[in-house]
Amino acid sequence: MDIAEPISGTHRDTVARRVVRLARAGDLRARRVTLWGRPGVVPDRTAVVTPHRDADGALDVADLAAQVYALAHECPSVTGTYTGGCWVSADGTGHLVFADVWSRGDDENHDDEIHGDENNDDDEVPDGR
């Protein structure tokens, strides 16, 4: 069995870009994603995300990014679907994630510019985990 390598990080956008980049490169396996929290403040969140194709057979980038976004904000879809980046969470709130945010290619450092982390140390595991 060929198991996809898990992805983890502290920034939602960086993790989403990595997942999308791998799917665009042809790796359409489900994979475990962990968003590191802050001890005592925000818990770590882990889920399995799965790339899907749209009706035309193209990778549904918004669907994949929405899965990571839902994990980050603890608002999973009540139906388990994120087609086109749209879903409804358990409290009845509708959500939409736009694909263009994660469609800028391989520029992982873009998030670090936004979040002020010019060293791109997102791969460091906090607190020695």
DSSP file with accessible surface (Angstrom, degrees, kcal/mol):
  #  RESIDUE AA STRUCTURE BP1 BP2  ACC     N-H-->O    O-->H-N    N-H-->O    O-->H-N    TCO  KAPPA ALPHA  PHI   PSI    X-CA   Y-CA   Z-CA
    1    1 A M              0   0  215      0, 0.0     2,-0.8     0, 0.0     0, 0.0   0.000 360.0 360.0 360.0 134.6    0.0    0.0    0.0
    2    2 A D        -     0   0  126      0, 0.0     2,-0.4     0, 0.0     0, 0.0  -0.847 360.0-165.5-101.2 102.0    1.3    3.4   -1.0
    3    3 A I        -     0   0  127     -2,-0.8     2,-0.1     1,-0.0    28,-0.1  -0.759  20.6-118.9 -94.7 133.2    0.5    5.8    1.8
    4    4 A A        -     0   0    7     26,-0.5    28,-0.3    -2,-0.4    -1,-0.0  -0.396  33.0-105.7 -68.1 142.3    0.7    9.6    1.3
    5    5 A E        -     0   0  150     -2,-0.1    -1,-0.1    26,-0.1     0, 0.0  -0.469  39.8-114.2 -67.2 133.1    3.2   11.5    3.4
    6    6 A P        -     0   0   58      0, 0.0     2,-0.4     0, 0.0    27,-0.2  -0.295  25.3-144.5 -65.8 155.6    1.4   13.5    6.1
    7    7 A I  E     +a   33   0A  17     25,-2.3    27,-2.4     2,-0.0     2,-0.3  -0.972  22.5 170.7-121.9 137.9    1.6   17.3    6.0
    8    8 A S  E     +a   34   0A  36     -2,-0.4     2,-0.3    25,-0.2    27,-0.2  -0.966   7.8 136.0-143.1 160.1    1.7   19.6    9.0
    9    9 A G  E     -a   35   0A   0     25,-1.6    27,-2.6    -2,-0.3   114,-0.1  -0.964  51.8-110.4 177.0 176.1    2.3   23.2    9.8
   10   10 A T  S    S+     0   0   58    112,-0.3     2,-0.6    -2,-0.3    -1,-0.1   0.680  93.3  71.8 -99.3 -22.2    1.2   26.2   11.8
   11   11 A H     >  -     0   0   38      1,-0.2     4,-2.2    -3,-0.1     5,-0.2  -0.864  66.6-151.2-103.4 123.1   -0.3   28.3    9.0
   12   12 A R  H  > S+     0   0   72     -2,-0.6     4,-2.6     1,-0.2     5,-0.2   0.902  97.0  50.4 -53.6 -47.0   -3.5   27.2    7.3
   13   13 A D  H  > S+     0   0   14      1,-0.2     4,-2.4     2,-0.2    -1,-0.2   0.893 109.5  49.7 -65.8 -38.8   -2.7   28.8    4.0
   14   14 A T  H  > S+     0   0    0      2,-0.2     4,-2.1     1,-0.2    -1,-0.2   0.930 112.8  47.0 -66.0 -43.9    0.8   27.2    3.8
   15   15 A V  H  X S+     0   0    0     -4,-2.2     4,-2.4     2,-0.2    -2,-0.2   0.935 112.1  50.6 -63.5 -44.1   -0.6   23.8    4.5
   16   16 A A  H  X S+     0   0    1     -4,-2.6     4,-2.7    -5,-0.2     5,-0.2   0.925 109.6  50.9 -60.8 -43.0   -3.4   24.3    2.0
   17   17 A R  H  X S+     0   0    7     -4,-2.4     4,-2.8     1,-0.2    -1,-0.2   0.898 109.6  50.3 -62.4 -39.6   -0.9   25.3   -0.7
   18   18 A R  H  X S+     0   0   15     -4,-2.1     4,-2.2     2,-0.2    -1,-0.2   0.934 111.9  47.2 -64.3 -44.4    1.2   22.3    0.0
   19   19 A V  H  X S+     0   0    4     -4,-2.4     4,-2.1     2,-0.2    -2,-0.2   0.935 115.1  46.0 -62.5 -46.1   -1.8   19.9   -0.3
   20   20 A V  H  X S+     0   0    4     -4,-2.7     4,-2.9    -5,-0.2     5,-0.2   0.921 110.5  53.2 -64.1 -43.4   -2.9   21.7   -3.5
   21   21 A R  H  X S+     0   0   73     -4,-2.8     4,-1.5    -5,-0.2    -1,-0.2   0.927 109.9  47.8 -59.9 -43.1    0.6   21.7   -5.1
   22   22 A L  H  <>S+     0   0   51     -4,-2.2     5,-2.4     2,-0.2    -1,-0.2   0.915 112.3  49.1 -65.2 -41.1    0.9   17.9   -4.5
   23   23 A A  H ><5S+     0   0    5     -4,-2.1     3,-1.8     1,-0.2    -2,-0.2   0.920 109.9  51.2 -64.9 -41.5   -2.5   17.2   -6.0
   24   24 A R  H 3<5S+     0   0  122     -4,-2.9    -1,-0.2     1,-0.3    -2,-0.2   0.812 103.9  58.8 -65.4 -26.9   -1.7   19.4   -9.0
   25   25 A A  T 3<5S-     0   0   87     -4,-1.5    -1,-0.3    -5,-0.2    -2,-0.2   0.442 130.9 -95.2 -81.3   0.8    1.5   17.4   -9.5
   26   26 A G  T < 5S+     0   0   55     -3,-1.8     2,-1.3     1,-0.2    -3,-0.2   0.384  85.7 129.5 105.2  -3.3   -0.7   14.2   -9.8
   27   27 A D      < +     0   0   34     -5,-2.4    -1,-0.2    -6,-0.2    -2,-0.1  -0.699  22.3 164.6 -86.7  93.9   -0.6   12.9   -6.2
   28   28 A L        +     0   0   61     -2,-1.3     2,-0.2    -3,-0.1    -1,-0.2   0.104  28.0 126.4-100.8  24.3   -4.4   12.4   -5.7
   29   29 A R        -     0   0   76     21,-0.1     2,-0.1     1,-0.1    20,-0.1  -0.490  67.8-107.7 -79.2 149.0   -4.1   10.3   -2.6
   30   30 A A        -     0   0   46     -2,-0.2   -26,-0.5    20,-0.1     2,-0.3  -0.444  45.4-170.9 -66.0 148.0   -5.9   11.1    0.6
   31   31 A R  E     - B   0  49A  14     18,-2.3    18,-2.6    -2,-0.1     2,-0.3  -0.998  26.6-108.8-146.3 152.5   -3.5   12.4    3.2
   32   32 A R  E     - B   0  48A 133    -28,-0.3   -25,-2.3    -2,-0.3     2,-0.4  -0.622  33.6-166.7 -79.3 133.5   -3.4   13.2    6.9
   33   33 A V  E     -aB   7  47A   0     14,-3.2    14,-2.1    -2,-0.3     2,-0.5  -0.985   3.8-168.9-123.2 132.5   -3.1   17.0    7.6
   34   34 A T  E     -aB   8  46A  13    -27,-2.4   -25,-1.6    -2,-0.4     2,-0.6  -0.988   8.6-161.1-124.0 127.8   -2.2   18.4   11.0
   35   35 A L  E     -aB   9  45A   1     10,-3.1    10,-2.4    -2,-0.5     2,-0.3  -0.950  24.4-133.5-103.7 116.9   -2.5   22.1   11.9
   36   36 A W        -     0   0   41    -27,-2.6     8,-0.1    -2,-0.6     2,-0.0  -0.540  24.5-166.3 -72.8 134.1   -0.4   22.8   15.0
   37   37 A G        -     0   0    8     -2,-0.3     7,-0.1    89,-0.1    -1,-0.1   0.003  28.8 -90.8 -95.3-154.8   -2.1   24.8   17.6
   38   38 A R  B >>  -C   42   0B 163      4,-1.8     3,-2.7    -2,-0.0     4,-2.2  -0.990  44.9-108.1-126.3 120.7   -0.8   26.6   20.6
   39   39 A P  T 34 S+     0   0   84      0, 0.0    88,-0.0     0, 0.0     0, 0.0  -0.179 103.1   7.5 -50.8 130.9   -0.7   24.6   23.9
   40   40 A G  T 34 S+     0   0   93      1,-0.1     0, 0.0     2,-0.0     0, 0.0   0.359 134.4  51.8  80.3  -6.8   -3.3   25.9   26.3
   41   41 A V  T <4 S+     0   0  100     -3,-2.7    -1,-0.1     1,-0.3    -4,-0.0   0.684 116.6  10.8-122.9 -60.3   -4.8   28.2   23.7
   42   42 A V  B  < S-C   38   0B  51     -4,-2.2    -4,-1.8     3,-0.0    -1,-0.3  -0.995  74.9-132.3-128.9 125.3   -5.6   26.4   20.4
   43   43 A P        -     0   0   78      0, 0.0     2,-0.1     0, 0.0    -8,-0.0  -0.330  29.9 -97.9 -73.9 157.8   -5.5   22.6   20.1
   44   44 A D        -     0   0   62     -7,-0.1     2,-0.4    -8,-0.1    -8,-0.2  -0.445  39.4-150.2 -64.8 148.5   -3.8   20.8   17.3
   45   45 A R  E     -B   35   0A  37    -10,-2.4   -10,-3.1    -2,-0.1     2,-0.4  -0.995  15.5-178.0-128.5 130.6   -6.3   19.7   14.6
   46   46 A T  E     +B   34   0A  78     -2,-0.4     2,-0.3   -12,-0.2   -12,-0.2  -0.985  11.8 148.4-130.6 139.4   -5.8   16.6   12.4
   47   47 A A  E     -B   33   0A  37    -14,-2.1   -14,-3.2    -2,-0.4     2,-0.5  -0.959  44.3-106.9-154.8 169.2   -8.0   15.3    9.6
   48   48 A V  E     -B   32   0A  93     -2,-0.3     2,-0.4   -16,-0.2   -16,-0.2  -0.916  32.8-162.1-103.2 127.5   -7.7   13.4    6.3
   49   49 A V  E     -B   31   0A   2    -18,-2.6   -18,-2.3    -2,-0.5    15,-0.1  -0.887   2.1-162.2-110.7 145.6   -8.2   15.5    3.2
   50   50 A T        -     0   0   50     -2,-0.4   -20,-0.1   -20,-0.2     2,-0.1  -0.987  16.6-128.5-132.1 122.9   -9.0   14.0   -0.2
   51   51 A P        -     0   0   16      0, 0.0     2,-0.3     0, 0.0    10,-0.1  -0.422  29.8-170.2 -66.2 143.1   -8.6   15.6   -3.6
   52   52 A H        -     0   0   84      8,-0.3     8,-3.0    -2,-0.1     2,-0.3  -0.911  16.4-127.1-129.3 162.2  -11.7   15.4   -5.8
   53   53 A R  B     -D   59   0C 142     -2,-0.3     6,-0.2     6,-0.3     5,-0.1  -0.800  21.5-125.9-108.2 150.9  -12.4   16.2   -9.4
   54   54 A D    >   -     0   0   60      4,-3.1     3,-2.1    -2,-0.3    -1,-0.1  -0.189  44.3 -82.3 -83.2-176.9  -15.1   18.5  -10.7
   55   55 A A  T 3  S+     0   0  109      1,-0.3    -1,-0.1     2,-0.1    -2,-0.0   0.773 131.5  52.6 -60.2 -26.2  -17.8   17.5  -13.3
   56   56 A D  T 3  S-     0   0  151      2,-0.1    -1,-0.3     3,-0.0     3,-0.1   0.422 120.5-107.1 -89.3  -1.5  -15.3   18.2  -16.1
   57   57 A G  S <  S+     0   0   37     -3,-2.1     2,-0.2     1,-0.3    -2,-0.1   0.440  76.7 132.3  91.7  -0.4  -12.6   16.0  -14.6
   58   58 A A  S    S-     0   0   50      1,-0.1    -4,-3.1    -5,-0.1    -1,-0.3  -0.520  70.2 -89.8 -82.6 153.0  -10.4   18.8  -13.4
   59   59 A L  B     -D   53   0C  29     -6,-0.2     2,-1.4    -2,-0.2    -6,-0.3  -0.399  34.9-133.3 -59.3 129.4   -8.9   19.0   -9.9
   60   60 A D     >  +     0   0   15     -8,-3.0     4,-1.9     1,-0.2    -8,-0.3  -0.690  30.5 176.3 -88.0  86.3  -11.4   20.8   -7.7
   61   61 A V  H  > S+     0   0   11     -2,-1.4     4,-2.8     1,-0.2     5,-0.3   0.897  77.1  54.3 -61.0 -40.8   -8.8   23.1   -6.0
   62   62 A A  H  > S+     0   0    8      1,-0.2     4,-2.6     2,-0.2    -1,-0.2   0.902 106.2  53.0 -63.0 -38.8  -11.5   25.0   -4.0
   63   63 A D  H  > S+     0   0    4      2,-0.2     4,-1.7     1,-0.2    -1,-0.2   0.945 112.0  45.0 -59.4 -47.5  -12.8   21.7   -2.6
   64   64 A L  H  X S+     0   0    0     -4,-1.9     4,-1.4     1,-0.2    -2,-0.2   0.933 114.7  46.7 -66.3 -45.5   -9.3   20.7   -1.4
   65   65 A A  H  X S+     0   0    1     -4,-2.8     4,-2.6     1,-0.2    -1,-0.2   0.890 108.9  56.8 -63.5 -37.6   -8.5   24.1    0.1
   66   66 A A  H  X S+     0   0    0     -4,-2.6     4,-3.0    -5,-0.3    -1,-0.2   0.868 101.3  56.9 -63.5 -34.9  -12.0   24.2    1.8
   67   67 A Q  H  X S+     0   0   19     -4,-1.7     4,-1.8     2,-0.2    -1,-0.2   0.925 110.8  43.0 -62.0 -42.6  -11.2   20.9    3.5
   68   68 A V  H  X S+     0   0    0     -4,-1.4     4,-2.6     2,-0.2    -2,-0.2   0.921 113.9  51.4 -68.9 -42.1   -8.1   22.4    5.1
   69   69 A Y  H  X S+     0   0   66     -4,-2.6     4,-2.1     1,-0.2    -2,-0.2   0.926 108.8  51.0 -60.2 -45.3  -10.0   25.7    5.9
   70   70 A A  H  <>S+     0   0    2     -4,-3.0     5,-2.2     1,-0.2     4,-0.5   0.892 110.9  49.3 -61.5 -38.8  -12.8   23.7    7.6
   71   71 A L  H ><5S+     0   0   23     -4,-1.8     3,-1.0    -5,-0.2    -2,-0.2   0.945 110.2  50.9 -63.1 -45.9  -10.2   21.9    9.7
   72   72 A A  H 3<5S+     0   0   16     -4,-2.6    -2,-0.2     1,-0.3    -1,-0.2   0.852 119.2  35.8 -61.9 -35.9   -8.5   25.1   10.7
   73   73 A H  T 3<5S-     0   0   89     -4,-2.1    -1,-0.3    -5,-0.2    -2,-0.2   0.293 105.8-122.7-105.0   9.6  -11.7   26.7   11.8
   74   74 A E  T < 5S+     0   0  124     -3,-1.0    -3,-0.2    -4,-0.5    -4,-0.1   0.902  74.4 122.4  50.8  49.3  -13.3   23.6   13.2
   75   75 A C      < -     0   0   15     -5,-2.2    -1,-0.1    -6,-0.1    -4,-0.1  -0.477  39.8-178.8-136.3  63.7  -16.4   23.9   11.0
   76   76 A P        -     0   0   81      0, 0.0    14,-0.6     0, 0.0     2,-0.2  -0.214  36.8 -92.3 -66.3 158.5  -16.6   20.7    9.0
   77   77 A S  B     -E   89   0D  13     12,-0.2    12,-0.2     1,-0.1     3,-0.2  -0.450  22.1-142.6 -68.7 137.1  -19.3   20.1    6.4
   78   78 A V  S    S+     0   0   90     10,-2.6    -1,-0.1     1,-0.2    11,-0.1   0.756 105.1  41.4 -71.8 -22.7  -22.4   18.4    7.7
   79   79 A T  S    S-     0   0  100      9,-0.4    -1,-0.2     2,-0.3     3,-0.1   0.530 109.9-120.4 -98.9 -10.1  -22.6   16.4    4.4
   80   80 A G  S    S+     0   0   53      1,-0.3     2,-0.3    -3,-0.2    -2,-0.1   0.580  76.4 114.3  80.8   8.7  -18.9   15.7    4.1
   81   81 A T        +     0   0   74      7,-0.1    -1,-0.3     1,-0.1    -2,-0.3  -0.878  38.3 175.9-116.4 150.4  -18.7   17.5    0.7
   82   82 A Y    >   +     0   0   26     -2,-0.3     3,-2.8     5,-0.1     4,-0.2  -0.042  21.6 171.6-135.3  27.3  -16.9   20.7   -0.2
   83   83 A T  G >  S-     0   0   96      1,-0.3     3,-1.6     2,-0.2    -2,-0.1  -0.140  74.6  -1.7 -50.5 127.2  -17.6   20.8   -4.0
   84   84 A G  G 3  S-     0   0   37      1,-0.3    -1,-0.3    12,-0.0    15,-0.2   0.615 127.8 -68.0  66.9  12.3  -16.5   24.1   -5.5
   85   85 A G  G <  S+     0   0    0     -3,-2.8    12,-1.8     1,-0.3     2,-0.4   0.604 105.4 123.2  83.9  11.0  -15.3   25.3   -2.1
   86   86 A C  E <   +F   96   0E  66     -3,-1.6     2,-0.3    -4,-0.2    -1,-0.3  -0.867  26.4 142.8-109.2 139.1  -18.9   25.5   -0.7
   87   87 A W  E     -F   95   0E  11      8,-1.7     8,-2.9    -2,-0.4     2,-0.4  -0.983  39.7-126.7-162.1 166.5  -20.3   23.8    2.4
   88   88 A V  E     -F   94   0E  68     -2,-0.3   -10,-2.6     6,-0.2    -9,-0.4  -0.982  25.4-144.2-120.0 130.1  -22.6   24.2    5.4
   89   89 A S  B >   -E   77   0D   7      4,-2.4     3,-2.5    -2,-0.4   -12,-0.2  -0.366  35.4 -90.7 -88.4 173.3  -21.3   23.5    8.9
   90   90 A A  T 3  S+     0   0   92    -14,-0.6    -1,-0.1     1,-0.3   -13,-0.1   0.772 124.2  57.9 -57.7 -29.1  -23.3   21.9   11.7
   91   91 A D  T 3  S-     0   0  124      2,-0.1    -1,-0.3     1,-0.1   -16,-0.0   0.420 120.8-105.6 -84.3   5.1  -24.6   25.3   13.0
   92   92 A G  S <  S+     0   0   55     -3,-2.5     2,-0.3     1,-0.3    -2,-0.1   0.471  72.2 144.7  88.2   2.3  -26.2   26.0    9.6
   93   93 A T        -     0   0   62      1,-0.0    -4,-2.4    -4,-0.0     2,-0.3  -0.576  44.4-135.6 -77.4 133.0  -23.6   28.5    8.5
   94   94 A G  E     -F   88   0E  55     -2,-0.3     2,-0.3    -6,-0.2    -6,-0.2  -0.667  22.4-166.6 -86.1 142.9  -22.7   28.5    4.8
   95   95 A H  E     -F   87   0E  41     -8,-2.9    -8,-1.7    -2,-0.3     2,-0.3  -0.949   9.7-172.1-130.3 151.3  -19.0   28.8    3.9
   96   96 A L  E     -F   86   0E  92     -2,-0.3     2,-0.5   -10,-0.2   -10,-0.2  -0.983   4.3-167.6-145.6 129.3  -17.2   29.5    0.6
   97   97 A V        -     0   0    8    -12,-1.8     2,-0.4    -2,-0.3   -31,-0.1  -0.979  21.2-135.1-116.6 127.8  -13.4   29.3   -0.1
   98   98 A F    >   -     0   0  132     -2,-0.5     3,-0.9     1,-0.1     4,-0.4  -0.686   5.1-144.7 -85.0 133.6  -12.2   30.8   -3.4
   99   99 A A  G >  S+     0   0   32     -2,-0.4     3,-1.4     1,-0.2     4,-0.3   0.804  89.4  73.5 -68.2 -30.9   -9.8   28.7   -5.3
  100  100 A D  G >  S+     0   0  103      1,-0.3     3,-1.1     2,-0.2    -1,-0.2   0.806  86.0  65.5 -60.9 -24.8   -7.7   31.6   -6.6
  101  101 A V  G <  S+     0   0   45     -3,-0.9     3,-0.3     1,-0.3    -1,-0.3   0.888 113.0  32.8 -62.7 -35.3   -6.1   32.1   -3.2
  102  102 A W  G <  S+     0   0   12     -3,-1.4    -1,-0.3    -4,-0.4     3,-0.2   0.204 104.2  78.9-105.7  15.9   -4.4   28.7   -3.5
  103  103 A S    <   +     0   0   43     -3,-1.1    -1,-0.2    -4,-0.3    -2,-0.1   0.121  56.7 103.8-109.8  20.6   -3.9   28.8   -7.3
  104  104 A R  S    S-     0   0  130     -3,-0.3     3,-0.5     1,-0.3     2,-0.2   0.177  85.2-115.7 -90.2  16.9   -0.9   31.0   -7.4
  105  105 A G        -     0   0   37     -3,-0.2    -1,-0.3     1,-0.2   -84,-0.1  -0.592  64.4 -24.7  91.8-145.0    1.5   28.1   -8.1
  106  106 A D  S    S+     0   0  117     -2,-0.2     2,-2.2    -3,-0.1     3,-0.2   0.226  84.3 129.8 -95.9  13.0    4.3   27.0   -5.9
  107  107 A D    >   +     0   0   70     -3,-0.5     3,-1.1     1,-0.2     4,-0.4  -0.413  18.9 161.8 -76.3  80.7    5.0   30.2   -4.0
  108  108 A E  T >>  +     0   0   33     -2,-2.2     3,-0.8     1,-0.2     4,-0.6   0.784  68.9  66.1 -68.3 -25.5    4.9   28.8   -0.4
  109  109 A N  H 3> S+     0   0   74      1,-0.2     4,-1.9    -3,-0.2    -1,-0.2   0.659  78.4  83.1 -73.8 -12.8    6.7   31.9    0.9
  110  110 A H  H <> S+     0   0   41     -3,-1.1     4,-1.8     1,-0.2    -1,-0.2   0.922  91.8  48.5 -55.5 -43.3    3.7   34.1    0.0
  111  111 A D  H <> S+     0   0    1     -3,-0.8     4,-2.9    -4,-0.4    -1,-0.2   0.875 106.9  55.7 -65.4 -37.6    2.0   33.1    3.3
  112  112 A D  H  X>S+     0   0    2     -4,-0.6     5,-2.5     1,-0.2     4,-0.8   0.856 105.2  52.4 -66.4 -32.2    5.1   33.9    5.3
  113  113 A E  H  <5S+     0   0  134     -4,-1.9     3,-0.4     3,-0.2    -1,-0.2   0.924 112.4  45.9 -65.5 -41.5    5.2   37.4    3.8
  114  114 A I  H  <5S+     0   0   99     -4,-1.8    -2,-0.2     1,-0.2    -1,-0.2   0.924 119.8  39.1 -65.6 -43.4    1.6   37.8    5.0
  115  115 A H  H  <5S-     0   0   89     -4,-2.9    -1,-0.2    -5,-0.1    -2,-0.2   0.433 112.8-114.3 -91.6   1.0    2.2   36.4    8.4
  116  116 A G  T  <5S+     0   0   51     -4,-0.8     2,-0.7    -3,-0.4    -3,-0.2   0.761  74.2 130.3  77.5  24.5    5.6   38.0    8.9
  117  117 A D    > < +     0   0   22     -5,-2.5     3,-1.8    -6,-0.2     5,-0.1  -0.655  21.4 166.3-111.4  76.8    7.6   34.7    8.9
  118  118 A E  T 3  S+     0   0  150     -2,-0.7    -1,-0.2     1,-0.3    -5,-0.1   0.683  71.8  63.8 -68.9 -13.9   10.3   35.4    6.4
  119  119 A N  T 3  S-     0   0  122     -3,-0.1    -1,-0.3    -7,-0.1    -2,-0.0   0.559  96.3-138.6 -84.4  -7.4   12.3   32.4    7.5
  120  120 A N    <   +     0   0   44     -3,-1.8     3,-0.5     1,-0.2    -2,-0.1   0.916  44.7 157.1  50.3  48.9    9.5   30.0    6.3
  121  121 A D    >   +     0   0   58      1,-0.2     3,-1.9     2,-0.1    -1,-0.2   0.088  24.3 123.5 -93.0  28.9   10.0   27.9    9.5
  122  122 A D  T 3   +     0   0    1      1,-0.3  -112,-0.3    -5,-0.1    -1,-0.2   0.769  65.3  64.0 -61.4 -24.3    6.5   26.5    9.2
  123  123 A D  T 3  S+     0   0  102     -3,-0.5    -1,-0.3  -114,-0.1     2,-0.2   0.639  76.5 106.6 -77.7 -12.8    7.9   22.9    9.2
  124  124 A E  S <  S-     0   0  127     -3,-1.9  -114,-0.1     1,-0.1    -3,-0.0  -0.482  73.8-129.0 -67.7 133.4    9.3   23.3   12.7
  125  125 A V    >   -     0   0   55     -2,-0.2     3,-0.9     4,-0.1    -1,-0.1  -0.734  25.8-125.0 -85.9 122.2    7.3   21.3   15.1
  126  126 A P  G >  S+     0   0   34      0, 0.0     3,-1.7     0, 0.0   -89,-0.1  -0.319  83.9   9.1 -68.6 149.9    6.3   23.5   18.1
  127  127 A D  G 3  S-     0   0  112      1,-0.3   -89,-0.0   -88,-0.0    -2,-0.0   0.789 125.1 -69.2  55.8  32.0    7.1   22.5   21.6
  128  128 A G  G <         0   0   79     -3,-0.9    -1,-0.3     1,-0.2    -3,-0.0   0.686 360.0 360.0  69.1  17.1    9.3   19.6   20.6
  129  129 A R    <         0   0   99     -3,-1.7    -1,-0.2    -4,-0.1    -4,-0.1  -0.363 360.0 360.0 -69.9 360.0    6.4   17.5   19.2
